[in-house]
């Protein structure tokens, strides 16, 4: 699944503390440790997208992270176009969650 690869790459930039990610998280007003937490959550979400029966959980985790990313951009006054990729990925991930809802355990 291509989506998982995208998020592994995004997680890698956070976990490697790339200059761009470090500057972005600082600009958003987040503590440095939060960047690592976000990277670990992205990595977990990407792995879950590959595990049968857990795709919904991975998609929803990543959708939540994308919502947070979009809100972070808008909160600091970035143009809406900078939040658009996160919102697009969030919509796609919600679609994946819906498509795999049959994998959830029955109540």
N, C-alpha and C positions, 0 to 999 in steps of 0.2 A: 504494500500500500504506500503510495507516494507521500501521503500525508504524514505517515510515521517518519519518513526520511527527512521531511522538512523540519519536523519538531526535534529530531535528534540533532540536526545541524544547529537549530536555534538554541537548544539546551547546551550544546557544546560551546557556543560563543559565550554563554553566561558562565558556565562552569570553568572556562578558561580565562574568565575575567577580561574579555576583549575590551579594548579601549572604548569602542562605541557603546557596548553594553554598560560599562562602568560609568561613562559619562551620562548615558540616558537615565539610569537608575538614580544617579545623584541629582540630575535635573528634575526628576519626578519627586524628589524628596524622600526616597527610600534609603534605609540603612544598607550598607554593603552586603550584609549577610542575607538580605532579602533577595538579592540577585541570585545567590547560590540556591536558595530555597525554590525560587521560580524555575531555575535550571533543572533541579532535581525533579520538580513536579512535571515539567515538560518531558523529561526523559521517561518518567514513570508513565505518563499519558501515552507517549509514543510506543512504549513496550506493550501497554495494554491494548493498543489498536491491533497488535499482532496476535493476541491470545484469544482464542475462541472462547466465547462466553463472557469475556471481559471488555469487548469492543465498546459497548455502551458506556461503561465506566471511564474508559480512556477518552472517548469522544467528549463526554460531559466534563471531565476534568480539564481537558484542553480548551473546551468552549468557555469554561469559567475563566481560565487564564487569559484567553483572547478578549473576553469582556473587560477584565481588569486592565489589560494593555490599552484597549481603546479608551477607557475612562481615564487612564493615566495621561494619555496624549491630550485629551480634551480638557482635562483639569488644569494643565499647565499652559493652555492657550494655543496649542499646536493647531494648524489647519485641519479640518475634518478629513482631508485627503490622507493625512498621516495615520489616522485611525481606521481608514477604510480597509486596508489589508487585514487587520485584526478582525474587523467586523465581518468581512467576507469569509475568512477562515472559520469564524464562529458559526456563521450560517451553515457552512459546509459540514462542520462537525455536528451540529444539531441534526442535519439530515442523515448523517451516518448513524447517530444514536437512534433516530426514529427507524431507520432501515434495519437495525439490529435489535430492536426492542423485543423481538421474539426469543432472543437468547436469555432474557432475564428470567429468573426463577419465578414460578407461578406462586401467587399468594396463598 
